[in-house]
Amino acid sequence: MTGQGNRRESHRGALQWALGAIFVLAAAIAPAQRASAQDIMRIAAVVNDDVISVYDLVQRVRLVILSTGLEDNNETRQRLVPQVLRNLIDEHLQLQMAGEQNISVPEQRIEEAIVGIEQQNGMAQGDFDRLLQRASIDRSTMEQQIRAGLAWNRVLERRMLQEVQISDEEVDEAFTEIQASSGQPQSQISEIFLAVDSPSQEAEIRAAAYRIYEQARDSGNFSALAQQFSQSASATVGGDLGWMREGQLQEEIATVVAGLRPGQVAEPIRGTSGFHIVLLRDRRTVDPGAGIATMVTLEHMFLPLPSGVPQEERENAKKLAALIGDTVTGCGDLVRLRDESGAKTFGLPSETRLADLQPDLRAVISPLEAGQISQPIETGSGILIVMICERQEVGDVLREDIRETLVRERLDIISRRLMRDLRNSAFVDLRI
Protein backbone atom coordinates (compact mmCIF):
# COMPACT_ATOMS: atom_id res chain seq x y z
CA MET A 1 0.00 0.00 0.00
CA THR A 2 1.33 3.47 -0.85
CA GLY A 3 2.10 6.11 1.78
CA GLN A 4 -0.89 8.13 0.62
CA GLY A 5 -3.09 5.04 0.89
CA ASN A 6 -1.83 4.42 4.41
CA ARG A 7 -2.71 7.99 5.34
CA ARG A 8 -6.22 7.65 3.96
CA GLU A 9 -6.84 4.39 5.81
CA SER A 10 -5.45 5.84 9.06
CA HIS A 11 -7.72 8.87 8.69
CA ARG A 12 -10.84 6.83 7.92
CA GLY A 13 -10.17 4.29 10.64
CA ALA A 14 -9.62 7.02 13.20
CA LEU A 15 -12.85 8.72 12.30
CA GLN A 16 -14.81 5.48 12.54
CA TRP A 17 -13.90 4.92 16.20
CA ALA A 18 -13.65 8.60 17.11
CA LEU A 19 -17.26 9.03 18.13
CA GLY A 20 -16.99 6.42 20.83
CA ALA A 21 -13.48 7.24 21.98
CA ILE A 22 -13.90 10.97 22.13
CA PHE A 23 -16.27 10.91 25.09
CA VAL A 24 -13.38 9.68 27.23
CA LEU A 25 -12.40 13.35 27.20
CA ALA A 26 -15.60 14.54 28.89
CA ALA A 27 -13.96 14.93 32.28
CA ALA A 28 -11.14 17.00 30.82
CA ILE A 29 -13.65 19.50 29.40
CA ALA A 30 -14.91 20.29 32.89
CA PRO A 31 -13.66 23.48 34.57
CA ALA A 32 -9.88 23.76 34.64
CA GLN A 33 -9.51 23.12 38.36
CA ARG A 34 -10.95 19.62 37.90
CA ALA A 35 -8.44 18.56 35.22
CA SER A 36 -4.81 17.81 36.00
CA ALA A 37 -1.93 19.45 34.14
CA GLN A 38 -1.08 16.05 32.71
CA ASP A 39 -4.60 15.67 31.26
CA ILE A 40 -4.56 19.17 29.80
CA MET A 41 -1.23 18.66 27.99
CA ARG A 42 -2.21 15.33 26.46
CA ILE A 43 -2.34 15.12 22.68
CA ALA A 44 -5.89 15.03 21.33
CA ALA A 45 -4.96 14.58 17.66
CA VAL A 46 -2.07 14.72 15.20
CA VAL A 47 -2.87 16.32 11.83
CA ASN A 48 -0.06 15.51 9.41
CA ASP A 49 2.82 17.21 11.29
CA ASP A 50 0.67 19.40 13.58
CA VAL A 51 -0.47 18.59 17.10
CA ILE A 52 -3.82 19.47 18.68
CA SER A 53 -3.60 19.23 22.46
CA VAL A 54 -6.36 18.57 24.94
CA TYR A 55 -5.73 22.14 26.13
CA ASP A 56 -6.49 23.43 22.60
CA LEU A 57 -9.70 21.44 22.59
CA VAL A 58 -10.76 22.60 26.06
CA GLN A 59 -10.15 26.21 25.12
CA ARG A 60 -12.10 25.99 21.85
CA VAL A 61 -15.07 24.32 23.55
CA ARG A 62 -15.15 27.20 26.05
CA LEU A 63 -15.00 29.72 23.19
CA VAL A 64 -17.91 28.03 21.40
CA ILE A 65 -19.99 28.05 24.59
CA LEU A 66 -19.19 31.73 25.14
CA SER A 67 -19.96 32.79 21.56
CA THR A 68 -23.17 30.79 21.25
CA GLY A 69 -24.59 31.48 24.70
CA LEU A 70 -25.09 27.77 25.37
CA GLU A 71 -25.45 26.59 28.95
CA ASP A 72 -22.04 25.63 30.32
CA ASN A 73 -22.43 22.14 31.79
CA ASN A 74 -21.07 18.63 31.27
CA GLU A 75 -23.84 17.63 28.86
CA THR A 76 -23.20 20.65 26.63
CA ARG A 77 -19.46 20.06 26.62
CA GLN A 78 -19.92 16.39 25.74
CA ARG A 79 -22.15 17.34 22.82
CA LEU A 80 -19.68 19.90 21.52
CA VAL A 81 -16.41 17.96 21.78
CA PRO A 82 -16.69 15.78 18.61
CA GLN A 83 -17.59 18.61 16.23
CA VAL A 84 -15.17 21.07 17.83
CA LEU A 85 -12.33 18.60 17.31
CA ARG A 86 -13.40 18.08 13.72
CA ASN A 87 -13.33 21.85 13.19
CA LEU A 88 -9.87 22.13 14.72
CA ILE A 89 -8.61 19.39 12.39
CA ASP A 90 -10.10 21.24 9.39
CA GLU A 91 -8.48 24.50 10.47
CA HIS A 92 -5.06 22.85 10.67
CA LEU A 93 -5.56 21.42 7.19
CA GLN A 94 -6.54 24.87 5.89
CA LEU A 95 -3.53 26.54 7.48
CA GLN A 96 -1.23 23.85 6.15
CA MET A 97 -2.49 24.37 2.60
CA ALA A 98 -2.16 28.14 3.01
CA GLY A 99 1.43 27.65 4.18
CA GLU A 100 2.22 25.52 1.12
CA GLN A 101 1.07 28.48 -1.00
CA ASN A 102 3.14 30.96 1.05
CA ILE A 103 -0.02 32.61 2.36
CA SER A 104 0.30 34.21 5.77
CA VAL A 105 -2.04 36.42 7.80
CA PRO A 106 -0.47 39.59 9.26
CA GLU A 107 -1.14 40.19 12.95
CA GLN A 108 -2.72 43.53 12.01
CA ARG A 109 -5.47 41.71 10.10
CA ILE A 110 -6.26 39.62 13.16
CA GLU A 111 -6.40 42.72 15.37
CA GLU A 112 -8.70 44.41 12.84
CA ALA A 113 -10.98 41.37 12.90
CA ILE A 114 -11.19 41.46 16.70
CA VAL A 115 -11.99 45.20 16.61
CA GLY A 116 -14.71 44.37 14.08
CA ILE A 117 -16.18 41.79 16.47
CA GLU A 118 -16.24 44.40 19.23
CA GLN A 119 -17.97 46.93 16.99
CA GLN A 120 -20.57 44.43 15.78
CA ASN A 121 -21.46 43.62 19.38
CA GLY A 122 -21.49 47.21 20.64
CA MET A 123 -18.34 46.72 22.72
CA ALA A 124 -15.71 49.30 23.57
CA GLN A 125 -12.14 48.61 22.52
CA GLY A 126 -10.59 46.05 24.87
CA ASP A 127 -13.95 44.67 26.05
CA PHE A 128 -13.45 41.49 24.05
CA ASP A 129 -10.15 40.70 25.76
CA ARG A 130 -11.72 41.26 29.15
CA LEU A 131 -14.61 38.96 28.19
CA LEU A 132 -12.16 36.20 27.24
CA GLN A 133 -10.26 36.66 30.50
CA ARG A 134 -13.43 36.31 32.59
CA ALA A 135 -14.25 33.08 30.75
CA SER A 136 -10.67 31.75 31.24
CA ILE A 137 -10.13 31.58 27.47
CA ASP A 138 -6.66 32.10 26.04
CA ARG A 139 -6.70 34.90 23.43
CA SER A 140 -4.64 32.72 21.08
CA THR A 141 -7.66 30.41 20.77
CA MET A 142 -9.68 33.16 19.09
CA GLU A 143 -6.67 34.33 17.08
CA GLN A 144 -6.18 30.81 15.71
CA GLN A 145 -9.79 30.62 14.53
CA ILE A 146 -9.58 34.03 12.86
CA ARG A 147 -6.21 33.23 11.26
CA ALA A 148 -7.52 30.00 9.75
CA GLY A 149 -10.58 31.74 8.32
CA LEU A 150 -8.61 34.58 6.76
CA ALA A 151 -5.94 32.27 5.34
CA TRP A 152 -8.55 29.96 3.81
CA ASN A 153 -10.29 32.94 2.20
CA ARG A 154 -6.97 33.84 0.55
CA VAL A 155 -6.63 30.28 -0.75
CA LEU A 156 -10.14 30.45 -2.22
CA GLU A 157 -9.50 33.87 -3.74
CA ARG A 158 -6.56 32.44 -5.69
CA ARG A 159 -8.68 29.54 -6.87
CA MET A 160 -11.42 31.96 -7.87
CA LEU A 161 -9.05 33.78 -10.22
CA GLN A 162 -8.18 30.45 -11.81
CA GLU A 163 -11.55 28.71 -11.92
CA VAL A 164 -14.51 31.04 -11.38
CA GLN A 165 -15.73 32.98 -14.38
CA ILE A 166 -19.30 34.31 -14.30
CA SER A 167 -20.52 35.33 -17.74
CA ASP A 168 -22.97 38.15 -18.49
CA GLU A 169 -25.29 35.53 -19.96
CA GLU A 170 -25.45 33.68 -16.63
CA VAL A 171 -26.26 36.91 -14.80
CA ASP A 172 -28.96 37.82 -17.32
CA GLU A 173 -30.50 34.36 -17.01
CA ALA A 174 -30.61 34.61 -13.20
CA PHE A 175 -32.09 38.13 -13.43
CA THR A 176 -34.84 36.85 -15.72
CA GLU A 177 -35.59 34.01 -13.31
CA ILE A 178 -35.93 36.47 -10.44
CA GLN A 179 -38.36 38.62 -12.40
CA ALA A 180 -40.36 35.54 -13.40
CA SER A 181 -40.54 34.41 -9.76
CA SER A 182 -42.94 37.20 -8.82
CA GLY A 183 -46.05 35.63 -7.36
CA GLN A 184 -44.24 32.48 -6.20
CA PRO A 185 -43.85 31.64 -2.49
CA GLN A 186 -40.41 32.28 -1.04
CA SER A 187 -38.79 31.07 2.18
CA GLN A 188 -36.21 33.00 4.18
CA ILE A 189 -33.92 30.32 5.53
CA SER A 190 -30.62 29.79 7.30
CA GLU A 191 -28.63 26.58 7.31
CA ILE A 192 -25.80 24.72 9.00
CA PHE A 193 -24.09 22.34 6.58
CA LEU A 194 -21.87 19.38 7.48
CA ALA A 195 -20.09 17.65 4.61
CA VAL A 196 -19.89 13.87 4.21
CA ASP A 197 -16.72 13.10 2.27
CA SER A 198 -16.94 9.30 2.21
CA PRO A 199 -19.47 6.55 3.10
CA SER A 200 -17.38 5.61 6.14
CA GLN A 201 -18.18 9.00 7.70
CA GLU A 202 -21.97 8.76 7.31
CA ALA A 203 -22.79 7.63 10.86
CA GLU A 204 -20.27 10.00 12.46
CA ILE A 205 -21.51 13.10 10.61
CA ARG A 206 -25.15 12.17 11.13
CA ALA A 207 -24.52 11.98 14.90
CA ALA A 208 -22.71 15.34 14.81
CA ALA A 209 -25.59 16.89 12.85
CA TYR A 210 -28.13 15.72 15.41
CA ARG A 211 -26.06 17.11 18.29
CA ILE A 212 -25.86 20.52 16.61
CA TYR A 213 -29.56 20.36 15.75
CA GLU A 214 -30.43 19.80 19.41
CA GLN A 215 -28.29 22.79 20.42
CA ALA A 216 -29.89 24.98 17.73
CA ARG A 217 -33.40 23.89 18.68
CA ASP A 218 -32.89 24.35 22.42
CA SER A 219 -30.73 27.50 22.50
CA GLY A 220 -32.38 29.57 19.78
CA ASN A 221 -28.94 30.88 18.78
CA PHE A 222 -28.83 29.44 15.27
CA SER A 223 -26.63 32.18 13.80
CA ALA A 224 -23.80 31.70 16.30
CA LEU A 225 -23.87 27.92 15.89
CA ALA A 226 -23.71 28.33 12.11
CA GLN A 227 -20.68 30.60 12.44
CA GLN A 228 -18.93 27.99 14.56
CA PHE A 229 -19.90 24.74 12.83
CA SER A 230 -21.27 25.20 9.32
CA GLN A 231 -18.98 24.12 6.49
CA SER A 232 -20.75 26.32 3.96
CA ALA A 233 -19.69 29.77 2.74
CA SER A 234 -22.83 31.14 4.43
CA ALA A 235 -21.23 30.43 7.83
CA THR A 236 -19.65 33.90 7.85
CA VAL A 237 -23.13 35.47 7.83
CA GLY A 238 -24.63 33.09 10.38
CA GLY A 239 -25.89 30.63 7.79
CA ASP A 240 -28.23 33.16 6.15
CA LEU A 241 -29.23 32.03 2.64
CA GLY A 242 -31.72 34.86 2.13
CA TRP A 243 -35.02 34.43 0.32
CA MET A 244 -35.18 31.17 -1.63
CA ARG A 245 -37.72 29.84 -4.11
CA GLU A 246 -38.66 26.17 -3.98
CA GLY A 247 -36.80 25.52 -7.25
CA GLN A 248 -33.56 26.87 -5.77
CA LEU A 249 -33.47 24.22 -3.03
CA GLN A 250 -32.55 20.56 -3.24
CA GLU A 251 -35.72 18.50 -3.48
CA GLU A 252 -35.12 16.87 -0.08
CA ILE A 253 -34.70 20.27 1.58
CA ALA A 254 -37.64 21.89 -0.22
CA THR A 255 -39.96 19.10 0.95
CA VAL A 256 -38.97 19.58 4.60
CA VAL A 257 -39.05 23.40 4.45
CA ALA A 258 -42.61 23.27 3.08
CA GLY A 259 -43.75 21.67 6.35
CA LEU A 260 -41.97 24.07 8.72
CA ARG A 261 -43.42 26.97 10.67
CA PRO A 262 -41.49 30.28 10.81
CA GLY A 263 -38.94 30.02 13.61
CA GLN A 264 -38.78 26.22 13.47
CA VAL A 265 -35.55 24.24 13.03
CA ALA A 266 -35.76 21.04 10.98
CA GLU A 267 -34.04 17.81 11.93
CA PRO A 268 -30.90 17.14 9.85
CA ILE A 269 -31.66 16.56 6.18
CA ARG A 270 -29.38 14.30 4.11
CA GLY A 271 -28.64 16.21 0.94
CA THR A 272 -26.43 15.45 -2.04
CA SER A 273 -23.10 16.08 -0.30
CA GLY A 274 -23.88 16.16 3.41
CA PHE A 275 -26.34 17.04 6.16
CA HIS A 276 -28.30 20.30 6.29
CA ILE A 277 -29.82 21.75 9.46
CA VAL A 278 -32.35 24.34 8.31
CA LEU A 279 -34.09 27.18 10.12
CA LEU A 280 -37.17 28.69 8.47
CA ARG A 281 -37.08 32.37 9.42
CA ASP A 282 -40.06 33.68 7.42
CA ARG A 283 -42.27 33.18 4.37
CA ARG A 284 -43.58 35.60 1.76
CA THR A 285 -45.08 35.83 -1.69
CA VAL A 286 -43.77 38.60 -3.93
CA ASP A 287 -46.63 39.98 -6.01
CA PRO A 288 -46.08 40.43 -9.76
CA GLY A 289 -44.86 43.95 -10.45
CA ALA A 290 -43.81 44.41 -6.83
CA GLY A 291 -40.72 46.37 -7.78
CA ILE A 292 -37.96 43.78 -7.63
CA ALA A 293 -35.46 46.22 -9.12
CA THR A 294 -36.85 49.36 -7.45
CA MET A 295 -34.91 50.72 -4.46
CA VAL A 296 -36.51 53.31 -2.19
CA THR A 297 -35.17 55.46 0.66
CA LEU A 298 -37.81 56.05 3.32
CA GLU A 299 -38.55 58.23 6.32
CA HIS A 300 -41.60 57.92 8.53
CA MET A 301 -43.42 59.03 11.66
CA PHE A 302 -45.34 56.70 13.92
CA LEU A 303 -48.11 57.67 16.36
CA PRO A 304 -48.53 54.75 18.80
CA LEU A 305 -51.92 53.90 20.28
CA PRO A 306 -52.58 51.62 23.26
CA SER A 307 -54.53 48.42 22.64
CA GLY A 308 -58.27 48.77 23.02
CA VAL A 309 -58.25 52.53 22.37
CA PRO A 310 -61.71 53.92 21.47
CA GLN A 311 -62.34 54.39 17.74
CA GLU A 312 -62.75 58.13 18.27
CA GLU A 313 -59.16 58.44 19.52
CA ARG A 314 -57.94 56.35 16.60
CA GLU A 315 -59.73 58.70 14.16
CA ASN A 316 -58.20 61.72 15.88
CA ALA A 317 -54.73 60.18 15.49
CA LYS A 318 -55.40 59.62 11.78
CA LYS A 319 -56.44 63.26 11.39
CA LEU A 320 -53.26 64.40 13.16
CA ALA A 321 -51.14 62.18 10.90
CA ALA A 322 -52.91 63.57 7.82
CA LEU A 323 -52.25 67.13 9.05
CA ILE A 324 -48.57 66.32 9.52
CA GLY A 325 -48.49 64.89 5.99
CA ASP A 326 -50.00 68.09 4.58
CA THR A 327 -47.52 70.24 6.52
CA VAL A 328 -44.10 68.67 5.89
CA THR A 329 -42.21 69.68 2.76
CA GLY A 330 -39.67 66.87 2.51
CA CYS A 331 -37.88 64.04 4.29
CA GLY A 332 -35.65 66.40 6.25
CA ASP A 333 -38.70 68.29 7.48
CA LEU A 334 -40.38 65.03 8.52
CA VAL A 335 -37.28 63.85 10.43
CA ARG A 336 -36.95 67.22 12.18
CA LEU A 337 -40.60 67.21 13.22
CA ARG A 338 -40.37 63.60 14.41
CA ASP A 339 -37.26 64.30 16.48
CA GLU A 340 -38.65 67.49 18.00
CA SER A 341 -41.93 65.83 18.96
CA GLY A 342 -40.24 62.70 20.36
CA ALA A 343 -42.41 60.50 18.14
CA LYS A 344 -41.69 56.78 18.07
CA THR A 345 -40.16 54.92 15.13
CA PHE A 346 -41.82 51.91 13.54
CA GLY A 347 -38.77 49.84 12.59
CA LEU A 348 -39.00 50.46 8.86
CA PRO A 349 -35.69 50.10 6.96
CA SER A 350 -34.34 53.42 5.74
CA GLU A 351 -33.38 51.82 2.41
CA THR A 352 -35.03 48.79 0.86
CA ARG A 353 -36.33 47.23 -2.33
CA LEU A 354 -40.07 47.65 -2.77
CA ALA A 355 -40.32 43.88 -3.20
CA ASP A 356 -39.00 43.35 0.33
CA LEU A 357 -41.77 45.35 2.02
CA GLN A 358 -44.85 43.69 3.46
CA PRO A 359 -47.58 43.50 0.77
CA ASP A 360 -50.05 45.86 2.52
CA LEU A 361 -47.34 48.45 3.11
CA ARG A 362 -45.94 48.05 -0.39
CA ALA A 363 -49.40 48.64 -1.89
CA VAL A 364 -49.54 52.07 -0.20
CA ILE A 365 -45.94 53.10 -0.89
CA SER A 366 -45.44 51.82 -4.45
CA PRO A 367 -47.47 54.56 -6.22
CA LEU A 368 -45.60 57.38 -4.44
CA GLU A 369 -42.93 59.46 -6.14
CA ALA A 370 -39.86 60.87 -4.41
CA GLY A 371 -40.95 63.63 -1.99
CA GLN A 372 -44.49 62.31 -1.64
CA ILE A 373 -45.92 61.15 1.68
CA SER A 374 -48.48 58.43 2.22
CA GLN A 375 -51.95 58.70 3.61
CA PRO A 376 -52.20 57.56 7.26
CA ILE A 377 -51.68 53.80 7.52
CA GLU A 378 -53.44 51.95 10.33
CA THR A 379 -51.43 49.27 12.11
CA GLY A 380 -52.31 47.14 15.09
CA SER A 381 -50.34 49.44 17.39
CA GLY A 382 -50.83 52.91 15.94
CA ILE A 383 -50.87 55.19 12.91
CA LEU A 384 -47.99 55.37 10.41
CA ILE A 385 -47.12 57.84 7.66
CA VAL A 386 -44.27 57.16 5.23
CA MET A 387 -42.44 59.44 2.78
CA ILE A 388 -40.29 58.32 -0.14
CA CYS A 389 -37.10 60.36 -0.11
CA GLU A 390 -35.53 58.75 -3.16
CA ARG A 391 -36.69 56.21 -5.69
CA GLN A 392 -34.30 54.46 -8.04
CA GLU A 393 -34.51 51.68 -10.58
CA VAL A 394 -31.51 49.53 -9.76
CA GLY A 395 -31.39 46.85 -12.44
CA ASP A 396 -27.61 47.21 -12.75
CA VAL A 397 -27.15 47.04 -8.97
CA LEU A 398 -29.35 43.93 -8.79
CA ARG A 399 -27.29 42.31 -11.55
CA GLU A 400 -24.13 42.99 -9.56
CA ASP A 401 -25.75 41.39 -6.49
CA ILE A 402 -26.61 38.37 -8.64
CA ARG A 403 -23.02 38.14 -9.90
CA GLU A 404 -21.69 38.22 -6.32
CA THR A 405 -24.17 35.49 -5.31
CA LEU A 406 -23.09 33.28 -8.21
CA VAL A 407 -19.43 33.79 -7.28
CA ARG A 408 -20.14 32.83 -3.65
CA GLU A 409 -21.97 29.69 -4.80
CA ARG A 410 -19.03 28.66 -7.00
CA LEU A 411 -16.55 29.37 -4.22
CA ASP A 412 -18.65 27.26 -1.85
CA ILE A 413 -18.38 24.34 -4.26
CA ILE A 414 -14.62 24.85 -4.59
CA SER A 415 -14.19 25.08 -0.81
CA ARG A 416 -16.11 21.86 -0.20
CA ARG A 417 -14.14 20.02 -2.88
CA LEU A 418 -10.80 21.23 -1.53
CA MET A 419 -11.68 20.29 2.04
CA ARG A 420 -12.84 16.84 0.93
CA ASP A 421 -9.53 16.27 -0.87
CA LEU A 422 -7.52 17.56 2.10
CA ARG A 423 -9.33 15.31 4.55
CA ASN A 424 -9.02 12.24 2.35
CA SER A 425 -5.27 12.69 1.83
CA ALA A 426 -4.40 13.75 5.40
CA PHE A 427 -2.78 11.69 8.12
CA VAL A 428 -5.01 12.15 11.17
CA ASP A 429 -4.18 10.26 14.35
CA LEU A 430 -6.69 10.68 17.19
CA ARG A 431 -5.10 10.03 20.60
CA ILE A 432 -8.11 10.32 22.92
C-alpha positions, 0 to 999 in steps of 0.5 A, spaced: 500 500 500 502 506 498 504 512 503 498 516 501 493 510 501 496 508 508 494 515 510 487 515 507 486 508 511 489 511 518 484 517 517 478 513 515 479 508 521 480 514 526 474 517 524 470 510 525 472 509 532 472 517 534 465 518 536 466 512 541 473 514 543 472 521 544 467 521 550 473 519 554 475 526 554 468 529 557 472 529 564 477 534 561 472 538 558 470 540 565 472 546 569 480 547 569 480 546 576 478 539 575 483 537 570 490 535 572 496 538 568 497 532 565 490 531 562 490 538 559 497 537 555 495 530 552 495 530 545 488 530 542 490 529 535 495 529 530 494 532 523 499 531 518 505 534 522 501 538 527 499 537 534 492 538 537 492 538 544 487 537 549 488 544 552 487 546 545 480 542 545 478 545 552 479 552 550 475 551 543 469 548 547 469 554 552 470 559 546 464 556 542 460 556 549 461 563 550 460 565 543 453 561 542 450 562 549 449 555 550 449 553 557 455 551 560 455 544 563 457 537 562 452 535 557 453 541 553 461 540 553 460 532 551 455 534 545 460 539 543 467 535 543 466 531 537 464 537 532 469 542 535 475 537 534 473 536 527 473 543 526 480 544 529 482 538 524 479 542 518 483 549 520 489 545 521 488 542 514 486 549 511 492 553 514 497 547 512 495 548 505 495 556 506 502 555 508 504 551 502 502 556 497 506 561 502 499 565 504 500 568 511 495 572 515 499 579 518 497 580 525 494 587 524 489 583 520 487 579 526 487 585 530 482 588 525 478 582 525 477 582 533 476 590 533 470 588 528 467 583 532 467 588 538 464 593 533 458 588 531 457 587 538 457 594 541 463 593 545 468 598 547 475 597 545 478 592 549 472 589 552 473 582 548 479 581 551 476 582 558 470 577 556 475 572 554 479 573 561 473 572 565 471 566 561 478 563 562 479 563 554 486 564 552 486 569 546 490 565 542 484 560 541 480 566 538 486 568 534 487 561 531 480 561 529 480 568 525 487 566 522 484 560 519 478 563 516 482 569 513 488 564 510 482 559 507 479 565 504 486 567 501 486 560 498 479 560 495 481 567 492 486 564 488 482 559 486 477 563 484 481 567 479 483 560 476 476 557 476 470 562 477 468 565 471 461 568 471 458 570 464 454 576 463 449 571 460 449 567 466 447 573 470 442 575 465 438 568 465 438 569 473 435 576 473 430 573 468 428 568 473 428 572 479 423 577 475 419 571 473 418 568 480 414 574 482 407 571 485 411 564 487 412 563 495 419 564 497 422 562 504 427 566 508 432 560 511 438 559 514 442 553 514 448 549 518 451 544 513 456 538 514 459 535 509 460 527 508 466 526 504 466 518 504 461 513 506 465 511 512 463 518 515 456 517 514 454 515 521 459 519 524 456 526 521 449 524 522 450 523 529 454 530 529 448 533 525 443 531 530 447 534 536 448 541 533 440 540 531 439 539 538 443 545 540 440 549 535 433 547 537 434 548 544 438 554 544 435 559 539 442 561 537 442 558 530 446 564 527 452 563 532 452 555 531 452 556 524 458 561 524 462 555 529 460 549 525 457 550 518 462 548 512 458 552 507 460 559 505 454 562 508 457 560 515 460 567 515 453 570 515 450 566 520 448 561 515 443 566 512 441 564 505 436 569 504 429 568 500 429 562 496 424 559 491 422 552 492 426 551 485 432 553 488 433 548 493 434 541 493 428 537 493 429 533 499 430 540 503 424 543 499 420 538 501 422 539 509 421 546 508 414 546 506 412 543 512 416 548 517 413 553 521 417 560 521 422 560 527 422 552 526 428 548 526 428 542 521 431 535 523 438 534 519 436 533 512 441 528 508 442 532 501 447 530 495 453 532 499 452 532 506 447 534 512 443 540 512 440 543 518 435 548 516 431 554 520 425 557 516 425 564 518 419 567 514 415 566 508 412 571 503 409 571 496 412 577 492 406 579 487 407 580 480 410 587 479 412 588 486 418 592 484 424 587 484 429 592 481 426 598 485 430 601 491 426 606 495 429 610 501 424 612 506 422 616 512 416 615 517 413 618 523 409 613 527 403 615 532 402 609 537 396 607 540 394 603 546 390 596 545 383 597 546 383 605 544 376 607 542 375 608 535 374 616 536 381 616 539 384 612 533 380 617 528 383 623 531 390 620 530 389 619 523 387 626 522 393 628 526 397 624 521 394 627 515 395 634 518 402 632 519 403 629 511 400 636 509 404 640 513 411 637 511 415 639 505 420 633 505 424 628 508 428 632 512 422 636 514 419 630 517 425 627 520 426 634 524 418 634 526 419 627 528 425 628 532 422 634 535 416 631 537 419 625 540 415 620 536 416 613 536 419 609 530 416 603 527 422 599 525 422 600 517 428 600 513 431 606 511 433 603 504 429 597 501 427 594 495 419 595 494 419 587 493 421 586 500 416 590 504 410 587 506 404 587 501 399 591 505 405 596 506 408 596 499 401 597 496 400 604 499 408 606 498 409 603 491 405 609 487 408 614 491 414 618 487 420 621 491 418 627 496 411 624 496 408 622 503 403 616 504 396 617 507 395 615 514 396 607 515 393 603 520 397 598 524 395 594 530 399 598 534 398 605 531 398 610 525 404 610 520 405 615 515 411 614 510 415 618 505 419 616 499 425 620 499 428 617 493 426 612 488 431 608 483 430 603 478 436 599 480 437 593 475 444 594 474 445 594 482 441 587 482 445 584 476 451 585 480 448 582 487 446 576 482 453 576 480 456 576 487 451 570 489 453 566 483 461 567 485 459 565 492 456 559 490 461 557 485 466 558 491 462 554 496 463 548 491 470 549 490 471 550 498 467 543 499 471 540 494 478 542 496 476 540 504 474 533 501 480 532 498 484 535 504 481 530 509 481 524 504 489 525 503 491 527 510 494 523 516 489 524 522 491 520 528 486 521 534 489 520 541 483 520 545 
